[in-house]
Amino acid sequence: MTESKRLAFLQKTTADGSTDPLAWYGLAMEYRKLERWDEALQTFASLRTMKPDYVAMYLMCGQMLEGIARQDEAREWLQAGIEQARLKNDSHALGELESALDALD
């Protein structure tokens, strides 16, 4: 699937009301890859509202925000991800999130 077809597919899937976190995460990552920062952030935020325990989004969104010099927002996303990783007992994600947060400070 080409990049534009993948983006169109994910946009349609989420617009049609899908609550599949992978579709929303994929869409956010496509926007991120295309440097459509506001759309990526909005999509990550929608996913966070729907499925706050989808831990992978916190690291990806935090890294994206750090990359566009929005440190305070990045810190908030990473800290929220740390809380969720602890709740899920996901030590691998917890370590990655803590490392990313340490790199911000």
C-alpha positions, -999 to +999 in steps of 0.1 A: +000+000+000+014+034-009+018+061+016-011+081+003-034+051+001-025+041+037-032+076+049-066+076+030-074+042+044-067+052+080-085+085+077-116+067+063-114+039+090-112+064+119-138+088+103-162+058+099-162+055+137-136+028+143-125+025+179-096+002+169-066+017+187-042+004+160-061+024+133-059+056+154-022+050+163-014+042+126-031+075+115-012+095+141+021+079+130+013+086+094+007+123+102+039+123+122+058+109+093+044+136+070+053+163+096+016+172+100+022+179+136-011+193+147-031+165+130-008+140+146-012+155+180-050+157+176-051+121+166-029+110+195-052+130+218-083+113+204-067+079+209-057+089+245-093+098+252-106+065+237-080+042+250-058+058+277-040+025+284-026+022+248+009+029+261+028+031+228+012+064+219+027+082+249+063+076+238+057+083+202+038+115+209+063+126+235+092+121+211+073+140+184+066+169+207+102+170+218+114+170+182+093+201+175+105+219+207+074+215+227+091+203+258+064+209+284+038+190+263+063+162+257+070+160+294+032+157+302+027+130+276+057+110+288+047+113+325+011+102+316+026+072+297+047+063+328+016+062+349-002+040+324+028+016+320+029+012+357-008+004+358-003-022+332+029-036+348+046-030+314+083-027+325+096-025+289+075+005+281+081+020+315+119+019+309+116+035+275+093+062+288+115+070+318+146+072+295+128+096+272+117+117+301+152+118+316+165+129+282+142+159+283+156+172+317 
